[in-house]
Amino acid sequence: MRKLVYYIASTLDGFIAAPDGSYDFFPLDDDVREHLVAHWPQTFPGVAHGHFGIDRPQGRFDAVVMGRHTYDPALALGVTSPYAHLKQYVFSRSLAPADYPDVEIVDGDPVAFVQELKRRDGGDIWLCGGGRLAGQLLPEVDELVVKLNPFLLGSGVPIVDREFDPRRLRLVETRPFDSGVVVLRYLAG
């Protein structure tokens, strides 16, 4: 069965974006970039592939799921297919599917949709964000990979936005960098 992997950048206080949804304060230092290009190339948007020397991103994912607010920055740049190398699913109740033929707009229950997606043949599924969608899909998350950045925001978009519901994860990998970034990988259960 396919796995749902929530791969996300976060601050030390658990925010994935500023209150306005921006995330341009996250650095991409050389040592971290080299690691991410080598191990997580599919998580770079297509427009960045040439810049980072990614020819054909290979890896474990063949699909990406994201919420509307995660998709919006690409739309603001005129990019309707930010991850064309993956099958793209955008959860939205307001976007008209006919207007966005390069992605599949999903307006149904995220949990039921992802459960069905996990039963299909294929590679793993990357949960790209945001926090609200991650909160809804938390019971379905099999793996959490956090690029923990040495910043404190005080407020913003939380890594998981849901009711109080403690979940214990098992740490399976820690990769610190000189820049202060730490990539942490956890398994659910």
C-alpha positions in Angstrom: 0.0 0.0 0.0 1.2 3.5 -0.8 2.3 5.8 2.0 1.3 9.4 2.7 4.4 11.4 3.6 4.0 14.8 5.1 7.2 16.6 4.0 7.3 20.2 5.2 9.6 23.0 6.4 8.8 24.3 9.9 10.1 26.8 12.4 11.2 25.8 15.9 7.8 26.9 17.2 5.9 24.8 14.7 4.9 27.2 11.9 5.1 26.4 8.2 4.3 30.0 7.1 3.8 33.5 8.4 0.3 34.6 9.3 -0.2 35.9 5.8 0.8 32.6 4.3 4.2 33.7 3.1 7.2 31.4 3.6 10.0 33.3 1.9 11.9 33.7 5.2 13.0 30.0 5.1 16.6 29.9 4.0 18.0 27.3 1.6 21.7 27.2 2.5 24.0 25.2 0.3 24.5 22.2 2.5 20.8 21.8 3.0 20.0 22.4 -0.7 22.5 19.7 -1.7 20.9 17.2 0.7 17.4 18.0 -0.5 18.3 17.8 -4.1 20.0 14.5 -3.5 17.2 12.9 -1.3 14.0 14.8 -2.0 14.3 16.2 -5.6 10.6 15.6 -6.3 9.6 18.2 -3.7 11.1 21.1 -5.8 8.6 22.8 -8.1 9.3 22.3 -11.8 10.3 26.0 -12.3 13.2 25.4 -9.9 14.6 22.3 -11.5 17.0 24.0 -13.9 18.2 26.4 -11.2 19.1 23.5 -8.9 20.4 21.2 -11.5 17.6 18.7 -11.3 17.2 17.0 -14.6 14.5 14.4 -14.1 13.4 14.2 -10.5 13.4 10.5 -9.4 12.2 9.3 -6.0 9.5 7.7 -4.1 6.6 9.9 -5.0 4.3 9.9 -7.9 1.6 12.1 -6.5 1.3 15.3 -4.5 -1.7 16.5 -2.5 -2.1 20.1 -1.3 -4.6 22.5 0.0 -5.8 25.6 -1.9 -3.7 28.0 0.1 -0.6 25.9 -0.7 -1.5 26.0 -4.4 -2.1 29.8 -4.4 1.6 31.0 -4.5 2.1 29.1 -7.8 -1.1 30.6 -9.2 0.1 34.1 -8.3 3.2 33.4 -10.5 1.0 32.2 -13.3 2.0 28.5 -12.8 -1.0 26.2 -12.8 1.1 23.0 -12.7 3.8 23.5 -10.0 4.7 19.8 -9.8 4.1 18.6 -13.3 6.5 15.6 -12.7 3.8 14.3 -10.2 0.1 13.7 -10.4 -1.3 16.8 -8.6 -4.4 16.9 -6.4 -5.6 20.2 -5.0 -8.3 20.3 -2.3 -10.6 23.2 -2.9 -14.2 24.0 -2.7 -13.9 27.2 -4.7 -11.6 26.4 -7.7 -13.5 25.3 -10.9 -11.9 22.1 -12.2 -12.3 23.2 -15.8 -10.1 26.3 -15.2 -7.2 24.1 -13.9 -6.8 21.2 -16.3 -3.2 20.5 -15.2 -4.2 19.4 -11.7 -7.1 17.5 -10.3 -9.3 19.7 -8.1 -10.8 17.6 -5.3 -13.8 19.1 -3.4 -14.7 16.0 -1.4 -13.6 14.6 1.9 -9.8 14.6 2.0 -9.6 11.5 4.3 -11.8 9.3 2.1 -10.0 10.6 -1.1 -6.5 9.8 0.3 -7.6 6.4 1.6 -8.7 5.5 -1.9 -5.5 7.0 -3.4 -3.4 4.9 -1.0 -5.2 1.7 -2.2 -4.2 2.4 -5.8 -1.0 1.1 -7.3 1.9 3.6 -7.5 4.5 5.4 -5.6 4.1 7.2 -2.3 2.0 10.3 -1.9 3.5 13.6 -0.8 1.4 15.8 1.4 2.8 19.2 0.5 0.6 21.3 2.9 -0.9 23.2 4.3 -1.6 22.9 8.0 -5.3 22.7 7.8 -5.2 19.9 5.2 -2.5 18.2 7.3 -4.8 18.4 10.3 -7.6 16.7 8.4 -5.2 14.0 7.0 -3.2 13.4 10.2 -4.7 9.9 10.8 -3.6 8.9 7.3 0.0 10.2 7.6 2.5 7.3 7.6 5.6 9.4 7.7 6.5 13.0 8.7 9.7 14.6 7.4 10.3 18.1 8.9 13.0 20.5 7.7 13.3 22.3 11.1 14.6 25.8 10.6 16.3 27.8 13.4 13.6 30.5 13.5 10.8 31.5 15.9 7.8 33.3 14.5 5.4 33.6 17.4 2.4 33.1 15.2 1.6 31.8 11.7 0.2 28.8 9.9 0.7 25.7 12.2 2.3 22.5 10.9 -0.9 20.7 11.8 -4.2 22.6 12.4 -6.6 20.4 14.3 -8.3 19.8 17.6 -6.2 18.6 20.5 -5.4 15.0 19.6 -1.9 13.9 20.8 -0.1 11.5 18.4 3.2 9.9 19.2 5.7 9.4 16.3 8.9 7.4 16.2 12.1 9.2 15.2 14.0 7.2 12.6 16.4 9.7 11.2 18.1 13.0 12.2 20.3 15.0 9.9 21.7 18.2 11.3 23.4 20.9 9.1 25.9 23.6 10.0 23.3 26.3 9.1 21.3 25.1 12.2 18.7 23.3 10.0 17.8 19.8 11.1 15.9 17.3 8.9 13.9 15.0 11.1 12.1 11.9 9.8 9.4 10.2 11.8 7.2 7.2 11.3 3.6 7.0 12.6 2.5 4.4 15.0 
